[in-house]
């Protein structure tokens, strides 16, 4: 056998799947798209990210919230990931979004599901569940 023997090249006429097309694939017998949400503030995704060093306001962390229906995104700078900073950012979100979400999806991180942040969310009827 010489170099490259045993490899067969074929021409595939199908396009590669993009992330957008993969998300919109119909699944199961119901033929509904996965993760379809019909109402604004029905399901909101939440995560904490690291900020750009030397960014505006000197914030070290950013709380990111994304509405799964409208895909609108809110970001709030935070100096720490403490419960007080999470609470303050969540209150800003509630005011800017114009209400309280029905469900918030986040990682089961103690910053989200423990202490002051979870108490605030549950006191306003927000159901907190895990993301995949």
PyMOL commands that set and color helices and strands:
alter all, ss='L'
color gray80, all
select helices_A, chain A and resi 19-23+56-58+83-97+110-113+115-123
alter helices_A, ss='H'
color red, helices_A
select strands_A, chain A and resi 26-27+32-33+43-50+61-67+73-78+103-106+127-130
alter strands_A, ss='S'
color yellow, strands_A
deselect
rebuild
show_as cartoon
